């Protein structure tokens, strides 16, 4: 990660491009009912991923993508995920002992049919996490990092959690915790593959716990 390599023009261009794609996708969804929303979501996130990578094609290190460091990032991401998973298990045990149901806080509504469930896993546990980490950690956190870690951590996490308010009215506690974890891991490792792996495995855990 090298925040000084994300110029203001590049930052604004990236944000404008991502928002434009979101608006276009929203317009298509409102006027077309023949394609399932999950398909739209997957296509949108793929386009956003390609767009961001295209913008930073010549300076991938600016968003934490280092040639030759992918395998190292994968292993580090798995280790971070295991560590946070253990902490989450302890927290869930404490909540359970106090009479609360922590699983109710984590479960999400999955499609009834298995083909749709598989699509939901592919989009929610692979495509979406990659696109979101590229934007919220690679671009947003990376750009704000020049103002200090605290500012970058707080603002990128708030924006990340706020983006998930669109899908429901519940308080985005999971997204807030996730945003903090992803940003801390990225700050420590300076490799965007790490938070991508944590994000993917975290979503996969939530999806698994939601199967009934």
Residue, then its C-alpha position, 0 to 999 in steps of 0.5 A: x500500500x502506497x497512499x501517496x500514489x493515489x492522486x486526488x484525480x485518480x481517487x475522484x475518477x474511481x469513486x465517480x466510476x463506481x457510483x456511476x456503475x451503481x446508478x446504472x445497475x440500479x436503473x436496469x434492475x428497476x426496469x428489467x425483471x427477467x434477470x434475478x437480482x443476484x445475477x445483477x449483483x454479480x455482474x455489477x461487482x465484476x464490472x467494478x472490479x475490472x474498472x478499479x484494476x484498470x484504473x490502477x493497472x500501472x500502479x497496482x501497489x497503490x491499492x495493495x496489489x503486489x506482483x509476486x505477493x499473492x500466495x503470501x497474502x493468501x496464507x496470511x489472510x487465512x491466519x488472520x481469519x483463524x485468529x479473528x474466528x477464535x475471537x468471534x467464537x469466544x464472543x459468541x460463547x459469552x453472548x450465549x451464556x448471557x441468554x442471547x442468541x448470537x447466531x440470530x445476529x449472524x444468520x441471513x436469508x438465503x434463497x430457497x432453491x439450491x441453484x440460487x443458493x450456490x449463486x449467492x455463495x459465489x457472489x457473496x463469498x467471492x465476487x462481492x468481497x473482492x470488489x468491496x475490498x478493492x474499493x473500500x480498503x484499496x481505494x478509500x482507506x488507501x487514499x485517506x491513509x495520508x491523513x492518518x490511520x485513525x481517519x482512514x480506519x474510521x471513515x472507510x469503515x463507516x462508508x463500508x457499513x453505510x453501503x450495506x444499509x441499502x439491503x436492510x434496515x438493521x443496524x450494520x454491526x457485522x459490517x462495522x466490525x468487519x470493516x474495522x478488521x479488514x482495515x486493521x489487517x490491511x494496515x498491518x500487512x500492506x497487502x490487499x489479498x489479506x483482507x480479501x481472504x478474511x472477507x471471503x472466509x467471513x462471508x462464507x462462515x455466515x452463509x454456512x451458519x444460515x443454511x437450514 
